[in-house]
Amino acid sequence: MKAIAKLPATARERGRIAPAKLAHVVLKTAPERVAALSQWYKAVLEGEAMFETEGLAFITYDAEHHRVAILGIPGTKAHVDGLAGMHHVAFTYANLGDLVRTYQRLKEAAIAPQFCINHGPTTSLYYFDPDKNQIELQVDNVAEAQFREYFDNGEFTANPIGITFDPEILAARYDRGEPEEALLRRPSGVPPDLSEFPRN
């Protein structure tokens, strides 16, 4: 696969019309699992139900009417590892402090990440919901205005996967007052093999 040296121009820069935002994700599950999934997303995302019945839930955490919808469809089978399909959905936090506090809050609620990695452009925690959909909670390591410059500096081309880290160590360093810039900088090391990523 050929690496792209620079980010492509945005659709607007190319004179095209594209979506203004990604609005929501809809998950399919068995009707009897809607409540468990709804509870999980409300806990993880600090969300509230805009609409909730036994077979349908709309969860939001901002002014959008829903960011995650859960649809109970009779006959839906349980998750099977290794099938093609969506790998994960990611939610970005405003800063590292928000991500660390979310990690600590979820840990107290017995919700733990399955995989933690500094990709370079992001620092990311990967979780599984009760149906084993994979959810990434992340923070940008690079300001949006500097993404093109970052992808041109060679670090990501040399290691497009990233370096794994222990979230407890990251949280402890943050709580000791280490600068965010230092904590977000990707350390040197050997990237994990793709087989180490949790299967979903």
N, C-alpha and C positions, 0 to 999 in steps of 0.2 A: 504494500500500500504506500503510495507516494504521500509524503508529508506536505502540508500546505504551509509555506513560509509566512504568509500574512493572512490575517482574517479577511474574508471577502467583504466587499462593500455591502452596506445594508440595502435592503430592498428599496428604501426611500432614496438612497444615494444612487441607485441604479434606475430610478424613475419608475419603480413598480409600486403597486399597492399591496400591502401585506397586513396581517392582523396587527392590531394595536397592542394586544396582550394575549397571554395564555389565560383563559378564563377559569377552567375547572377540569377536574379529572372525575370520571364516573367509574366506580367499581361495581362489579357484578358479584353477587354471593347468593347463598341459599337464604330464603326468607328468615329462617330461625337464627341466622348469624348477623343480621342487620344491626341489632342492638349492641352486640359485642364490638363490632367494627366501629359503629358510631361512637361508642364510649371511648375507644382507643384513640380515634382521631381527635375527639374533643380534648382528651388528656394531652396528647403529644403536641398538637398545634395550638393549645390554649383556645380552642374554638368553641363555638356555640351552635346549637341546632337552629337553623332558620325555619326548618320544617322537618317534622319527624313523625313517622307512623311505624307500624309493625313491619312494613315492607319497603320503606323508603326513608332516607335521611339526607338532608342538605346541611352540610357543615361549613361555616365561614369563620374567619378570624379577622376580617376587615370589612370594608364597605361593600364588597362584592356579595351578591345574594347567596352564592355558594362557591366554595373552592374545591370541596370534595363532596361528591354525591355517592350514596351507597344504595344500590338497587337490588332488592330481593327478588330473584326469579326462581320459581319452582323448578326443581330438577337440576339445578346447578350443582356440578360435582366439585369435590374438594381439589385443592391445588395439587399439581403434579410437577415435581422438579424436572428441569431439563428440557421443557418444551419451549419452542419459539414463542416470542411474544414480548410485551413490554418488560424491560428489565427493572426500571425504577422510576420514581417521580421525586424531584428535588425541590426543597423549599429553602430559600436563602434568608439568612438573618442579617440585621443591619450591621452588626459588628461581632467580634470574637467574644466579648463579654456576654452578649445575649445567647450565643451558642453554648458557651460554658455553663451559664446558669440553667439553660434548658437541659443540658446533659445531666447536671446535678439534680434538677427537679425530677427528671424522668427516672434517674437511678433510685431516688427515694421511693418512687412509685413502682419499683421492680421492673422498669422498662429499660433494657440495656442495649447499646449498639452491638451489632454483630461484626462490624468491620469499621476501622477508622483509618483514614488515609489522607495525607496532604498531597493532593494531585499537582500542586504547583499553582494553578489559577484559583483553586479552592482548598479549604480545609473541610473535610467531610466525615460525617458520622452516618453509617448505614444501619437502619432498623428494619425489622420485619413486623408487619401488622398481624393481627390474629389469623388472617387468611394466607399469610406468607407473601403478601405483596411487599416489595422492598421500597423503603422510603429513605431518601437522603436528606439530612439536615446539614446545611453548609453555610459557610461564610466566604465571601470573595477575598482572596489574598491580594488581589491586584485591583486597583480602581478601574471602573469601566473605561475611563478615558485612556488608560494605559494598557488595555488588553492587546492592541496591535503591537505595541512596543515589546510587551512581554513575550508574545508568541514569536517574535522576530529575534529574540536574544539567544535562542538555541537550547535553553534549559528544557523546555517541553519536548522538543524534537529528540533530544538525547534520552529522555525518560517520560513518555506520555502517560504512564500509569501513575507514578508517584511513590511516596514512601509511607509505610504504615507507622502509626504512633499509638501510644497508650493514652487514652483520654484522661485517666487519673493523673498522669504526670503533667499533661497539658494544663489541666484545671489547677493543679497545685502551683505550677509556674505562674499561671495567670493570677491566682490569689496572692502570690508573693509580690506581685506588682511588676513583673517583667513586662517590657514594652510590647504592645501588640505587634508592632512591625517585626520584632525578633521572633515572636511566637508563630507568626504566619509564614515566615520564610521557610521554604522547603529545605529540610536537612539533606545532606548527601547520604548516599546509601544505595542498596540494591533494591530495585522495585520487586514487588511480589509477583509471583507467577499468577496468571489469570485464574488458574485452578484454585487459588487460595481465596478468591472472592466467594462469599456465601452463594450457594445455588438457590435459585428460585424459579 
